[in-house]
C-alpha cells in the first residue's frame, strides 16, 4: 500500500492538547478520494449481499428524468 501523506503533518494545539492538523492539499485530496473509494466499496458489498431488484429502463426514466 502506498503512503498517503507524503509531507509531515503539522499539529495545532489548543490548551496544550492536539486540536487540528494541517496537511498538504494534495495529501488531503488523496485522502478524500481514498475515503470515497472505501465508502463506494462498502456500499457495493451491501448491495451484493441484498436482493437485487430490476425494473424497465422506461420506468426508471419516467421517474428520474432530469
C-alpha angles and dihedrals in degrees: 000000000000123000110262101198112049100173123058111263119234117227119213116210127211117190088349094304129104108265107160142004129221116208136170113279092235090054090048093051091047091052091050091050092050091048091050090050090050091050091048091051091049091051091049090052091051090050092050092052093050131069115276120229122200130195136179117275092235089056091052093050093046089062104031105034109135 
